[in-house]
Amino acid sequence: MKAFVCTEFGPADNCNVQEIDPRSPDKDQVLIEVKSASLNFPDALMIEGRYQVKPPLPFSPGMDLAGIVRQVGEGVTHVAAGDRVIAFSGVGAFAEMCLATKDKVVPMPADMSFEAAAAYGITYATAIHGFRECGRLQPHETVLVLGAAGGVGIAAIEVAKAMGARVIAAAATDDKLALCRKMGADMTINYSTEDLRARTMELTGGKGADVVFDPVGGDYTMNAFRATAWGGRLLVVGFAAGDIPKIPLNYALLSERAIVGVFWGAWAARDPEGQHRNMETMARWFAEGKINPVIDSTISLAQIPEAIKRLTSRQVKGKVVVRIGEN
Ligand SMILES: NC(=O)c1ccc[n+]([C@@H]2O[C@H](COP(=O)([O-])OP(=O)(O)OC[C@H]3O[C@@H](n4cnc5c(N)ncnc54)[C@H](OP(=O)(O)O)[C@@H]3O)[C@@H](O)[C@H]2O)c1
């Protein structure tokens, strides 16, 4: 089978498409013919050896995918050969065949294309977990989403709206903010040209945002945290800007604000039932037209290095999808 393979940690340009042998599923594993896989920010970090997970070399990156079950190992009963599924494989999705453990394989929502299913996997699962279990978002609260036109950012807009919240989307260009409005954001802030904290306070009538969804980090985090309301929650999702911010805790004390980490992958492993519940909710929202992933571009395995450069230089809006089989 064809696979995008990294033989050493370093720039994605050092990886290439190779012919390798697929493996058979062991107990509790599912072998999936990959139709579409999604490019995630951590793929870039993993290829460079800068992610918290360092797979043994050589490896194929790719954390989530949509495809068709071809074989199941002993102990797998919830899916069968021929089923259309989404899988959170962790690695290996940038290949024609991929193995995933049974807990990480869920049926695809009916009427969803393989491309949309791949685009929706991790990003939407992270957003709903962030707001439900971590942020305890209430209907009619106000959410501030940073990096709002990125992969998890767009998901956060749609999920927060589906949960009944008002959404302020913050991003670096007017073009990105136009997309955020199209995806349901009620208000927008261009944090390249506007003061993030002052504008958030203004848009919330001086109260501040109830929940901040932050996949960006850097200086944005402090400005957003200081613009949260009494009892506000800062959801720490990621550090796409590179710098891990340090926050003086007096800002937490003064308005009884909370800083809450969001680590979807680790949580899903600890609470598979909760993860299952969240995926069911989102399948329902998809059927009701409340969520609809944005696909920036569809690429081939060989185009992954170029797409990673676009992703890490803030040029992608929504998700890049790697199309592998006939879709
Ligand atoms: N905690 C979890 O469970 C979890 C799950 C999934 C992803 N994540 C993390 O969430 C973060 C975002 O992931 P994503 O898939 O949404 O990525 P993405 O699509 O690339 O979006 C990230 C956004 O961050 C902003 N940004 C600001 N400075 C940046 C910089 N120097 N380089 C790149 N982007 C920058 C960009 O928006 P502007 O240009 O508008 O500023 C960009 O749209 C990553 O750190 C990822 O690891 C965490």
Ligand as a Chemical Component Dictionary entry (heavy atoms), coordinates in Angstrom:
data_LIG
# 
_chem_comp.id                   LIG 
_chem_comp.type                 NON-POLYMER 
_chem_comp.pdbx_formal_charge   0 
_chem_comp.three_letter_code    LIG 
# 
loop_
_chem_comp_atom.comp_id 
_chem_comp_atom.atom_id 
_chem_comp_atom.alt_atom_id 
_chem_comp_atom.type_symbol 
_chem_comp_atom.charge 
_chem_comp_atom.model_Cartn_x 
_chem_comp_atom.model_Cartn_y 
_chem_comp_atom.model_Cartn_z 
_chem_comp_atom.pdbx_ordinal 
LIG N1  N1  N 0  -5.904 20.094 23.620 1  
LIG C1  C1  C 0  -6.375 19.283 22.706 2  
LIG O1  O1  O 0  -6.980 18.255 23.009 3  
LIG C2  C2  C 0  -6.150 19.656 21.266 4  
LIG C3  C3  C 0  -6.838 19.005 20.233 5  
LIG C4  C4  C 0  -6.636 19.444 18.916 6  
LIG C5  C5  C 0  -5.750 20.496 18.661 7  
LIG N2  N2  N 1  -5.074 21.081 19.696 8  
LIG C6  C6  C 0  -4.129 22.171 19.506 9  
LIG O2  O2  O 0  -4.817 23.313 19.074 10 
LIG C7  C7  C 0  -3.918 24.137 18.353 11 
LIG C8  C8  C 0  -4.582 24.598 17.073 12 
LIG O3  O3  O 0  -4.857 23.487 16.252 13 
LIG P1  P1  P 0  -5.613 23.695 14.881 14 
LIG O4  O4  O 0  -5.767 22.348 14.270 15 
LIG O5  O5  O -1 -6.799 24.546 15.055 16 
LIG O6  O6  O 0  -4.511 24.521 14.075 17 
LIG P2  P2  P 0  -4.744 25.580 12.917 18 
LIG O7  O7  O 0  -5.844 25.129 12.030 19 
LIG O8  O8  O 0  -3.415 25.811 12.314 20 
LIG O9  O9  O 0  -5.243 26.893 13.670 21 
LIG C9  C9  C 0  -4.421 27.560 14.589 22 
LIG C10 C10 C 0  -4.689 29.042 14.516 23 
LIG O10 O10 O 0  -3.770 29.666 15.411 24 
LIG C11 C11 C 0  -3.492 30.981 14.960 25 
LIG N3  N3  N 0  -2.064 31.302 15.108 26 
LIG C12 C12 C 0  -1.583 32.369 15.768 27 
LIG N4  N4  N 0  -0.255 32.396 15.715 28 
LIG C13 C13 C 0  0.134  31.335 14.990 29 
LIG C14 C14 C 0  1.402  30.853 14.587 30 
LIG N5  N5  N 0  2.544  31.477 14.920 31 
LIG N6  N6  N 0  1.450  29.726 13.848 32 
LIG C15 C15 C 0  0.318  29.072 13.519 33 
LIG N7  N7  N 0  -0.933 29.489 13.884 34 
LIG C16 C16 C 0  -1.020 30.626 14.617 35 
LIG C17 C17 C 0  -3.933 31.037 13.491 36 
LIG O11 O11 O 0  -4.996 31.960 13.431 37 
LIG P3  P3  P 0  -4.735 33.529 13.150 38 
LIG O12 O12 O 0  -3.803 33.620 11.987 39 
LIG O13 O13 O 0  -6.082 34.031 12.860 40 
LIG O14 O14 O 0  -4.133 34.059 14.416 41 
LIG C18 C18 C 0  -4.429 29.641 13.145 42 
LIG O15 O15 O 0  -5.599 29.686 12.363 43 
LIG C19 C19 C 0  -2.651 23.328 18.138 44 
LIG O16 O16 O 0  -1.684 23.751 19.082 45 
LIG C20 C20 C 0  -3.086 21.918 18.430 46 
LIG O17 O17 O 0  -2.027 21.121 18.894 47 
LIG C21 C21 C 0  -5.274 20.669 20.987 48 
# 
loop_
_chem_comp_bond.comp_id 
_chem_comp_bond.atom_id_1 
_chem_comp_bond.atom_id_2 
_chem_comp_bond.value_order 
_chem_comp_bond.pdbx_ordinal 
LIG N1  C1  SING 1  
LIG C1  O1  DOUB 2  
LIG C1  C2  SING 3  
LIG C2  C3  SING 4  
LIG C2  C21 DOUB 5  
LIG C3  C4  DOUB 6  
LIG C4  C5  SING 7  
LIG C5  N2  DOUB 8  
LIG N2  C6  SING 9  
LIG N2  C21 SING 10 
LIG C6  O2  SING 11 
LIG C6  C20 SING 12 
LIG O2  C7  SING 13 
LIG C7  C8  SING 14 
LIG C7  C19 SING 15 
LIG C8  O3  SING 16 
LIG O3  P1  SING 17 
LIG P1  O4  DOUB 18 
LIG P1  O5  SING 19 
LIG P1  O6  SING 20 
LIG O6  P2  SING 21 
LIG P2  O7  DOUB 22 
LIG P2  O8  SING 23 
LIG P2  O9  SING 24 
LIG O9  C9  SING 25 
LIG C9  C10 SING 26 
LIG C10 O10 SING 27 
LIG C10 C18 SING 28 
LIG O10 C11 SING 29 
LIG C11 N3  SING 30 
LIG C11 C17 SING 31 
LIG N3  C12 SING 32 
LIG N3  C16 SING 33 
LIG C12 N4  DOUB 34 
LIG N4  C13 SING 35 
LIG C13 C14 SING 36 
LIG C13 C16 DOUB 37 
LIG C14 N5  SING 38 
LIG C14 N6  DOUB 39 
LIG N6  C15 SING 40 
LIG C15 N7  DOUB 41 
LIG N7  C16 SING 42 
LIG C17 O11 SING 43 
LIG C17 C18 SING 44 
LIG O11 P3  SING 45 
LIG P3  O12 DOUB 46 
LIG P3  O13 SING 47 
LIG P3  O14 SING 48 
LIG C18 O15 SING 49 
LIG C19 O16 SING 50 
LIG C19 C20 SING 51 
LIG C20 O17 SING 52 
# 
